[in-house]
Amino acid sequence: MKKVVGIGSPIIDEIAFVDDSFIKRIGSKGGMKLISESELNSIKKDLDYGLTRLPGGSSGNTIFALSKLGTPTSFIGKVGSCDSGSFYRKSLLDSGGDSKSLKVGLNKNGSCISLVTPDGERTMRTYLGASTELSENELRDSDFNHCDHLHIEGFMIQNRSVLDRSIQLAKKHNCTISFDLASFEIVFQSKDQLHSILNDSVDIVLANEHEASAFTGYSLTESEKSVNFLNKLCPIAIVKLGSRGSIISSKQKIYRIDAIPAKHVVDTTGAGDFWAAGFLHGILSGKTIEESAYIASQLGSMVIQNHGGTLTDNQWKEIHLILKTKFVANE
């Protein structure tokens, strides 16, 4: 099977379930904002709720899910020289991933407080910590040996030298590249840079409808125009529409993919990242766009039924049974 290397911030997700009044006290609802360590500690101090700790980060979530699907993976990022950094490394190994490309920094490990309201929406506040210490000089050819695909999270635009070096090494090793826009705030801040990167280097671009709208200028009701715009830059363009499914464009052909309804929505954390994992697992193993999107939709539906970006062991067993029944039996 083709091996996927991810690059991004190896963040620890700390999840708390709060009411809307708590969100109003710290700012606007939804999205992700970067904060300092002191601001992170201040939010934690104000929480009257327990925190659930999980390995996270946009690209990290995708790599963890790919590992669980059986795709060979590795991850490039900088963890802290602390308990949280060790926890992240162990979690990657336990999922089946290769941790040799993780670097160790001086600061504490990055952390994201994911505040989940009763409607399942999450508001994220992120302290990047040691992940910001990663430099282009630390990236090695060995990080890309035997790899076939590089998956990049949009937050890497804030470390442009590392992003450019990772793309350079990926191309040197004949890797295809996927890029998840990750955050509409990031898109607003870096639209011109992102346009150039997508056009010059990216094979698969993934966005949710808010990120796609921010990038293309089309409204939320014009997702087909957005996905066509993105497809002019990248061979495969994907706009995820949440409960309304997804819309994909390849060679200017539109694919409309239905969502798989969730039994109940607990937390949307990681939904887009798991969707990306399902799609990459499919497309890199030779499946069609529709088949790959079906796997993606299964993962997206299951992950929102849990706390945080993770599946239970029973859910992973169910996913593997679904894939075996739908695909292996028909081969």
C-alpha positions as CSV (number, residue, x, y, z in Angstrom):
1,M,0.0,0.0,0.0
2,K,1.1,3.6,-0.6
3,K,2.6,5.4,2.4
4,V,1.4,8.8,3.5
5,V,3.6,11.3,5.4
6,G,1.8,14.1,7.1
7,I,3.2,17.4,8.2
8,G,1.7,19.8,10.7
9,S,1.5,20.7,14.3
10,P,1.4,17.7,16.7
11,I,-1.1,19.3,19.0
12,I,-2.8,17.7,22.0
13,D,-6.6,18.3,21.9
14,E,-8.1,19.1,25.2
15,I,-11.9,18.8,24.9
16,A,-14.5,20.5,27.2
17,F,-18.2,20.6,26.8
18,V,-19.5,24.1,27.6
19,D,-22.6,26.2,27.1
20,D,-22.9,29.1,24.7
21,S,-22.5,31.7,27.5
22,F,-18.9,30.5,28.1
23,I,-18.2,31.0,24.4
24,K,-19.5,34.5,24.5
25,R,-17.1,35.3,27.4
26,I,-14.1,34.4,25.3
27,G,-15.2,35.6,21.9
28,S,-17.0,34.4,18.8
29,K,-18.3,30.9,18.3
30,G,-16.7,28.4,15.9
31,G,-13.4,28.4,14.0
32,M,-9.9,28.4,15.4
33,K,-7.8,31.2,16.9
34,L,-4.2,31.1,18.0
35,I,-3.5,32.1,21.5
36,S,-0.5,32.4,23.9
37,E,0.3,29.9,26.7
38,S,-1.0,32.4,29.3
39,E,-4.3,32.8,27.4
40,L,-4.6,29.0,27.2
41,N,-4.0,28.7,31.0
42,S,-6.6,31.4,31.6
43,I,-9.3,29.6,29.7
44,K,-8.5,26.3,31.5
45,K,-8.7,28.2,34.8
46,D,-12.2,29.4,34.0
47,L,-13.4,26.0,33.0
48,D,-15.6,24.2,35.4
49,Y,-15.6,21.2,33.2
50,G,-13.2,18.2,33.0
51,L,-10.9,18.0,30.0
52,T,-10.4,15.0,27.8
53,R,-6.9,14.7,26.3
54,L,-6.4,13.2,22.8
55,P,-3.7,13.5,20.2
56,G,-4.9,16.0,17.6
57,G,-3.9,18.6,15.1
58,S,-5.5,18.7,11.6
59,S,-2.9,16.7,9.7
60,G,-2.3,14.6,12.8
61,N,-5.9,13.6,13.0
62,T,-5.8,12.5,9.3
63,I,-2.6,10.5,9.8
64,F,-3.9,8.8,12.9
65,A,-7.1,7.8,11.1
66,L,-5.1,6.6,8.0
67,S,-3.0,4.5,10.3
68,K,-6.1,2.9,11.8
69,L,-7.4,2.2,8.3
70,G,-4.2,0.2,7.5
71,T,-2.4,2.8,5.4
72,P,1.3,3.0,6.2
73,T,2.0,6.5,7.7
74,S,4.5,8.8,9.3
75,F,4.3,12.3,10.6
76,I,6.6,15.3,10.5
77,G,6.3,17.8,13.3
78,K,7.9,19.0,16.5
79,V,6.6,17.8,19.9
80,G,7.5,19.2,23.3
81,S,10.1,17.7,25.6
82,C,7.4,17.0,28.1
83,D,4.7,14.5,29.1
84,S,2.4,15.7,26.4
85,G,5.1,15.3,23.8
86,S,5.7,11.7,24.9
87,F,2.0,11.0,24.9
88,Y,1.7,12.2,21.3
89,R,4.6,10.0,20.1
90,K,3.2,6.9,21.9
91,S,-0.2,7.5,20.5
92,L,1.1,7.6,17.0
93,L,3.0,4.4,17.5
94,D,0.0,2.8,19.1
95,S,-2.2,3.7,16.1
96,G,0.3,1.9,13.7
97,G,2.1,5.0,12.5
98,D,5.9,5.7,12.2
99,S,7.1,8.3,14.7
100,K,10.7,8.5,13.5
101,S,10.1,11.9,11.8
102,L,8.8,13.6,14.9
103,K,11.3,16.2,16.2
104,V,11.6,17.3,19.8
105,G,11.5,21.0,20.8
106,L,12.3,23.1,23.8
107,N,8.9,24.5,24.6
108,K,5.9,22.7,25.9
109,N,3.9,20.6,23.5
110,G,1.2,22.5,21.5
111,S,-2.3,22.3,22.9
112,C,-5.8,23.1,21.5
113,I,-8.7,23.7,23.8
114,S,-11.8,22.5,21.9
115,L,-14.9,23.9,23.4
116,V,-17.9,21.9,22.4
117,T,-21.4,23.4,22.7
118,P,-24.7,21.4,23.0
119,D,-25.2,21.7,19.2
120,G,-22.0,19.8,18.6
121,E,-20.1,22.8,17.2
122,R,-16.6,23.3,18.4
123,T,-14.7,26.6,19.1
124,M,-11.0,26.1,19.2
125,R,-8.2,28.1,20.9
126,T,-4.7,26.9,20.1
127,Y,-1.3,27.4,21.7
128,L,1.2,26.0,19.1
129,G,4.0,25.6,21.6
130,A,7.0,23.5,20.4
131,S,5.4,22.9,17.0
132,T,6.5,26.5,15.9
133,E,10.2,25.5,16.5
134,L,10.3,23.2,13.5
135,S,12.7,24.6,10.9
136,E,13.4,23.7,7.3
137,N,16.9,22.6,8.2
138,E,15.4,19.7,10.2
139,L,13.6,18.2,7.3
140,R,15.5,15.3,5.8
141,D,15.4,13.1,2.7
142,S,14.9,10.2,5.1
143,D,11.6,11.8,6.2
144,F,10.3,11.1,2.7
145,N,12.0,7.8,1.9
146,H,9.5,5.1,0.8
147,C,6.6,7.7,0.9
148,D,4.2,8.2,-1.9
149,H,2.0,11.0,-0.7
150,L,2.4,14.2,1.4
151,H,-0.6,15.5,3.3
152,I,-0.3,19.2,4.5
153,E,-2.5,21.1,6.9
154,G,-3.3,24.7,6.0
155,F,-1.8,26.0,9.2
156,M,1.6,25.3,7.8
157,I,1.3,28.5,5.7
158,Q,2.4,30.2,8.9
159,N,5.8,28.5,8.7
160,R,6.4,29.1,5.0
161,S,10.0,28.0,4.9
162,V,9.1,24.6,6.3
163,L,6.1,24.3,4.0
164,D,8.2,25.1,0.9
165,R,11.0,22.7,2.0
166,S,8.4,19.9,2.6
167,I,6.9,20.4,-0.9
168,Q,10.4,20.4,-2.4
169,L,11.4,17.1,-0.8
170,A,8.0,15.6,-1.6
171,K,8.4,16.4,-5.3
172,K,12.0,15.1,-5.2
173,H,10.7,11.8,-4.0
174,N,7.8,11.8,-6.5
175,C,5.1,12.2,-3.9
176,T,1.7,13.4,-4.8
177,I,0.4,16.2,-2.4
178,S,-2.9,16.9,-0.7
179,F,-3.6,20.2,1.1
180,D,-6.4,20.8,3.6
181,L,-7.2,24.5,3.9
182,A,-8.0,23.8,7.6
183,S,-9.4,27.2,8.7
184,F,-11.3,30.1,7.1
185,E,-9.3,32.5,9.3
186,I,-6.0,31.1,7.8
187,V,-7.5,31.5,4.3
188,F,-8.5,35.1,4.8
189,Q,-5.0,35.9,6.1
190,S,-3.0,34.1,3.4
191,K,-5.2,33.8,0.3
192,D,-2.6,35.0,-2.3
193,Q,0.1,32.6,-0.9
194,L,-2.3,29.7,-0.8
195,H,-3.4,30.4,-4.4
196,S,0.2,30.1,-5.6
197,I,0.9,26.9,-3.6
198,L,-2.3,25.2,-4.8
199,N,-1.7,26.1,-8.4
200,D,2.0,25.1,-8.4
201,S,2.2,22.1,-6.2
202,V,-1.0,20.5,-5.0
203,D,-2.9,17.5,-6.5
204,I,-5.8,17.3,-4.0
205,V,-7.3,20.3,-2.2
206,L,-9.8,19.9,0.6
207,A,-11.9,22.6,2.1
208,N,-15.2,23.0,4.0
209,E,-17.8,25.3,2.6
210,H,-16.6,28.3,4.8
211,E,-13.0,27.8,3.8
212,A,-14.0,27.5,0.1
213,S,-16.1,30.6,0.3
214,A,-13.3,32.6,2.0
215,F,-10.8,31.4,-0.7
216,T,-13.0,31.9,-3.8
217,G,-15.2,34.7,-2.8
218,Y,-18.4,32.8,-3.7
219,S,-21.2,32.6,-1.2
220,L,-21.9,29.5,0.9
221,T,-24.8,28.7,-1.5
222,E,-22.4,28.6,-4.4
223,S,-20.3,25.6,-3.5
224,E,-20.4,24.3,-7.1
225,K,-18.7,27.5,-8.3
226,S,-16.2,27.3,-5.5
227,V,-15.2,23.7,-6.3
228,N,-14.9,24.4,-10.0
229,F,-12.7,27.4,-9.1
230,L,-10.5,25.2,-6.9
231,N,-10.4,22.4,-9.6
232,K,-8.8,24.9,-12.0
233,L,-5.9,25.0,-9.6
234,C,-5.7,21.3,-8.5
235,P,-6.6,18.1,-10.3
236,I,-9.0,17.1,-7.5
237,A,-11.0,19.7,-5.5
238,I,-13.2,18.8,-2.6
239,V,-15.7,21.0,-0.7
240,K,-17.2,19.3,2.4
241,L,-20.7,20.4,3.2
242,G,-21.2,18.7,6.6
243,S,-24.6,17.0,6.9
244,R,-25.3,17.9,3.2
245,G,-22.5,15.7,2.0
246,S,-19.7,16.9,-0.2
247,I,-19.1,18.1,-3.7
248,I,-16.0,17.0,-5.7
249,S,-14.6,18.3,-9.0
250,S,-12.1,16.4,-11.1
251,K,-11.3,17.4,-14.7
252,Q,-14.3,19.8,-14.3
253,K,-16.7,16.9,-13.7
254,I,-18.8,17.4,-10.6
255,Y,-19.5,14.6,-8.2
256,R,-22.2,15.1,-5.5
257,I,-21.7,12.8,-2.6
258,D,-24.4,12.2,0.0
259,A,-23.6,12.3,3.7
260,I,-24.1,9.2,5.8
261,P,-26.5,10.3,8.6
262,A,-25.1,10.0,12.1
263,K,-27.2,8.3,14.8
264,H,-26.5,11.3,17.0
265,V,-24.1,14.2,16.9
266,V,-21.9,14.6,20.0
267,D,-18.9,16.6,18.8
268,T,-17.8,17.6,15.3
269,T,-14.1,17.8,16.3
270,G,-12.0,16.0,13.6
271,A,-14.9,15.4,11.2
272,G,-13.2,17.0,8.3
273,D,-9.8,15.5,9.1
274,F,-11.3,12.0,9.3
275,W,-13.2,12.6,6.0
276,A,-9.8,13.5,4.4
277,A,-8.3,10.2,5.8
278,G,-11.1,8.2,4.3
279,F,-10.8,9.8,0.9
280,L,-7.0,9.5,0.8
281,H,-7.1,5.9,1.9
282,G,-9.5,5.2,-1.0
283,I,-7.9,7.2,-3.8
284,L,-4.4,6.1,-3.0
285,S,-5.4,2.5,-3.0
286,G,-6.8,2.8,-6.5
287,K,-10.5,3.4,-5.8
288,T,-12.7,5.7,-7.7
289,I,-13.7,9.2,-6.5
290,E,-17.1,8.0,-5.6
291,E,-15.8,5.0,-3.7
292,S,-13.2,7.1,-1.9
293,A,-15.8,9.6,-0.9
294,Y,-18.0,6.8,0.5
295,I,-15.2,5.7,2.8
296,A,-14.7,9.4,3.8
297,S,-18.4,9.8,4.5
298,Q,-18.4,6.7,6.7
299,L,-15.5,8.0,8.8
300,G,-17.0,11.5,9.0
301,S,-20.3,10.1,10.2
302,M,-18.8,8.0,12.9
303,V,-16.3,10.4,14.4
304,I,-19.0,13.0,15.2
305,Q,-20.8,10.5,17.4
306,N,-17.8,10.6,19.9
307,H,-16.0,13.0,22.1
308,G,-13.1,14.4,20.2
309,G,-11.4,13.3,17.0
310,T,-11.3,9.6,17.6
311,L,-13.2,6.3,17.1
312,T,-13.8,3.6,19.6
313,D,-12.3,0.1,18.9
314,N,-15.8,-1.2,18.1
315,Q,-16.3,1.6,15.5
316,W,-12.9,0.8,13.9
317,K,-14.0,-2.8,13.7
318,E,-17.3,-1.7,12.1
319,I,-15.4,0.5,9.5
320,H,-13.2,-2.4,8.5
321,L,-16.2,-4.7,8.2
322,I,-18.0,-2.2,6.0
323,L,-14.9,-1.8,3.8
324,K,-14.4,-5.6,3.6
325,T,-18.1,-6.2,2.7
326,K,-18.4,-3.4,0.2
327,F,-15.0,-3.6,-1.6
328,V,-13.1,-6.9,-0.9
329,A,-16.2,-9.0,-1.6
330,N,-16.7,-7.3,-4.9
331,E,-13.1,-7.7,-6.1
